[in-house]
Amino acid sequence: SMSLREHALSLFRSAVGTVCPAPMMKRVLKLQGDGCPQLLVRGQAFPVKRDLYLVGFGKAVLGMAAAAEEILGDHLVRGIITVPLGIKESLQQAGMQEMLLKPHSKIQVIEGAKNNLPDAEALRGAVAIQKLAEGLTADDLLLVLISGGGSALLPAPIPPILLEEKEKLTKMLASRGAAIQELNIVRKTLSVLKGGGLAQLAYPAQVVSLILSDVIGDRLDIIASGPTAASSHTVQDCLQILTKYNLLHNLPKSVETVLSSSPTKPTAPENYSHVSNIIIGSNTLALDEAKHQAEGLGYATLVLSAAVHGEVGRVAMLYCQLIRLVCLCRAGLGEGPLHDEVRGNLLQLAAELEIPSLDLAKFLEALQGLGPERPVCILAGGETTVQLQGTGKGGRNQELALRVGLGLHRAQAASSPQGRCEIIFFSGGTDGQDGPTEAAGAFCSPGLVAEALQEGLDVDAFLSNNDSYTFFSRFQGGHHLLVTGLTGTNVMDIQAILIRA
């Protein structure tokens, strides 16, 4: 029989596989007919009356564009994509030819945004995309490919603002403690292409955006700062933020000029009638695929949420309480003081973390109905945050896994009806990366932590030094680390809890 670790690994692989550019694009995009060809996206038809163009920006867009060009063939007239610096080389080294364009491609690739910061190359790419969009007619169709990381690759400040001025303002806001959402509102307001700008420039052409989401809740106006989505913010919001951080009175002249002449109302929704935004890949879709696979392996499977977020220590506590509850139910202790205490803790943590669309009471009811004989799989996704304190190596996924393992070990030591359960917890980044190491995440069990403590290792010390990678490397030649290499996609992180008697 396969180990729980092997099962968890196969679930992760299938989840990532379903949102990899080539299979994902082939599932949703087709070109049909010769006379007046039609672009079919998930069965929705868009007539190609004259010319078909393609633009794109983001970390996964090179693979998406390669797949799109194969599907569109000669109908594609020309394309421009901007992707992170060095991505072609990384994919070549990883032997991922299917993610690269063919030698005589009609798509121009511009690499920029070194270290995920807007730079001159990213600006050159943005300006090229802007020019292409401005030249389109009512008979043209513009296919837009968007993935996470697109924001830094699309910097085109509204003239006369210079890129340096916009960057300096963003840095000042950040240094005064502005949240990422606030920074994005200011960036969008000062940008030609973000906040629906690209869609407006391409009018009257038909615009079809295929979007790979890497944000909680899949909000169109947030992914890559929403270049083809109506912005939910106005100049007033931007001014409010600048006032809040005391920056309204030392703005560059150019920024003042743009803010004073910007329309105060957002563009009306009917001005987006030529646009279709379609999410073709997301954490939710990846979890659905993992659930399908887990059921095939014989697990009773539940999806907790695709929007788990918050500080890694709190999220680890949530998972620990959830696992304890499952084990109590399986040991026939579905009621009683211990059960009520664990359940109470769980509900309180869930309320504190404010995870959207999580109905925990309903989830727990489903959990009770699972019956004690089948193994259980609980899946979740999202993105946790780590407050860095130490100088160790690791990442949010490895740290989460280690914290869950330690929490379970402590709970078992304190009160042990769950001792009869075999448990593995797993967390991994779908892009194949988790911090500065080659690992994308890790697998952890209470048994591993027990083994470490027997060997005299101080697990808390590893955690307080943010050194989970070094911890996992010490066992069985790093067998507990998840190493996938670059995947060419990104829909945040995936977590799995596997429990069997």
HELIX and SHEET records of a PDB file:
HELIX    1   1 LEU A    4  THR A   18  1                                  15    
HELIX    2   2 PRO A   21  VAL A   28  1                                   8    
HELIX    3   3 VAL A   61  LEU A   72  1                                  12    
HELIX    4   4 GLY A   73  HIS A   75  5                                   3    
HELIX    5   5 ILE A   87  GLN A   93  1                                   7    
HELIX    6   6 GLN A   97  MET A   99  5                                   3    
HELIX    7   7 LYS A  114  ASN A  116  5                                   3    
HELIX    8   8 ALA A  120  GLU A  134  1                                  15    
HELIX    9   9 LEU A  163  SER A  175  1                                  13    
HELIX   10  10 ILE A  180  THR A  189  1                                  10    
HELIX   11  11 GLY A  197  ALA A  202  1                                   6    
HELIX   12  12 ILE A  216  ASP A  218  5                                   3    
HELIX   13  13 ILE A  223  SER A  225  5                                   3    
HELIX   14  14 VAL A  235  LYS A  244  1                                  10    
HELIX   15  15 LYS A  253  SER A  261  1                                   9    
HELIX   16  16 PRO A  269  TYR A  272  5                                   4    
HELIX   17  17 ASN A  283  GLY A  296  1                                  14    
HELIX   18  18 VAL A  312  ARG A  330  1                                  19    
HELIX   19  19 PRO A  337  LEU A  353  1                                  17    
HELIX   20  20 LEU A  360  GLN A  368  1                                   9    
HELIX   21  21 ARG A  396  ALA A  414  1                                  19    
HELIX   22  22 PRO A  417  ARG A  420  5                                   4    
HELIX   23  23 PRO A  446  GLN A  454  1                                   9    
HELIX   24  24 VAL A  459  SER A  464  1                                   6    
HELIX   25  25 SER A  468  SER A  473  1                                   6    
HELIX   26  26 GLN A  476  GLY A  478  5                                   3    
SHEET    1   A 3 LEU A  29  GLN A  32  0                                        
SHEET    2   A 3 GLN A  38  VAL A  41 -1                                        
SHEET    3   A 3 GLN A  44  PRO A  47 -1                                        
SHEET    1   B 6 ILE A 107  GLY A 112  0                                        
SHEET    2   B 6 LEU A  76  PRO A  84  1                                        
SHEET    3   B 6 LEU A  52  PHE A  57  1                                        
SHEET    4   B 6 LEU A 141  ILE A 146  1                                        
SHEET    5   B 6 GLN A 206  LEU A 212  1                                        
SHEET    6   B 6 VAL A 275  GLY A 281  1                                        
SHEET    1   C 3 ALA A 300  VAL A 303  0                                        
SHEET    2   C 3 VAL A 376  THR A 385  1                                        
SHEET    3   C 3 VAL A 308  GLU A 311  1                                        
SHEET    1   D 6 ALA A 300  VAL A 303  0                                        
SHEET    2   D 6 VAL A 376  THR A 385  1                                        
SHEET    3   D 6 ASP A 493  ARG A 500 -1                                        
SHEET    4   D 6 GLU A 422  GLY A 429 -1                                        
SHEET    5   D 6 GLY A 441  CYS A 444 -1                                        
SHEET    6   D 6 LEU A 481  LEU A 482 -1                                        
END                                                                             
